[in-house]
Amino acid sequence: MAQRGRSVQTQLAEIASRLDDLEKRLAGGIAGDEAYDTHVGADQTAPRYCCVPAEPPREFAAGISDERARAILSMGNKWVNGTPLRYYFYRSGRYGGNEAQSAVARRAFDVWKNVGIGLTFTEVATPGNAEIRIGFDHSDGSWSRIGTGVLNAGPGERTMNFGWNLDVPGPNGLDTAIHEIGHSLGFHHEHQNPNAGIVWNTQAVYDHFATTQSPPWDRGTTDFNILRKINPQSVSGSSWDPNSIMHYAFEAGLIQLPSQYQNGLRPAGGLSAGDKEVVRRFYPADGGVVSGPQLRAGESQFVNIGPGEQKDFAFLPTESRRFRFQTFGEFDTVMVLFEETGSQMTYISGDDDSGFDRNASFVVRLQEGRRYRLKIRLYYSTAAGHQSVMVW
Ligand SMILES: [Zn+2]
């Protein structure tokens, strides 16, 4: 009964909130949803900025060579290619968004998918089934966790938030959604690319973001999202791409050098040619994956791939029991197992041994008659051709 009572209360609260919103829209006389956003300052068209949560840089144990660290960081937080990513939109409560907002985010997933990549995106109805959980809390800015970092979020936590209405023209609309999804694919801010060589008017930048954003940015937030240079080893593209969707627009007076941007920098909008090249390089459409032989219990198979490459193996168990999957040899890999049902793939288990002196390994219970796919992506190897994988 308590459950039922709460549900009626929630419904009443939602109705009251909708009436309140309707009143605001009528009073404001503004078409669309802009009047909803009570957290925006007076200037509705001013650029709003993504603000990713600060995370400490990855530390490596002593004895890890620079070359090995570089190889790991360059792939860091990217998904194995072919990963079916599932996303969920909060619909009620503090994080809930309306259909118009979700529709823009869906279009943004399509923009990435239409480049022709090996990842798939599927909307699901429960947060527990989604890797990417998207909220619409307007008091919390727009942000996303980076790539596989979403897996570190607690089960009910958001991995992405939109802090303003997306159904507006310009960079605060669809491009914001494309940008945040770019983070979920493992991409960092392009204006923090050390190859950009941007020299900032530091005080002007602090002042700008402390006064134009809602909630205002403190110095730490501005440092993390703007002024900090990303580790050169983590940069996805080799050169600076000021038109990247992962690049912010900047008003005049914030950039000192390169001098042509002293009067401001505004990316062209949408995915740049560079964005498409980079996302295809990390997630080539299926042709980019080396197809390995079928795994058989107790028989090892060579892996034989280069840094950044991926090899897939099929496994069809002939009995239902627990199986151990493990790599052998000196290399850093991420190894992930999926179950294949028709064209659907479901994550079963995975392990990432990059930067550690051990091999990727996991034990799972599998069912006879079902079909599984093991994906191995290589970060780094010390000696080519001496690595293998086995299931037993
Ligand atoms: Zn961002």
Boltz pocket constraint, residues with backbone or C-beta under 6 A from the ligand:
constraints:
  - pocket:
      binder: B
      contacts: [[A, 50], [A, 51], [A, 52], [A, 142], [A, 179], [A, 180], [A, 183], [A, 189], [A, 246]]
      max_distance: 6.0
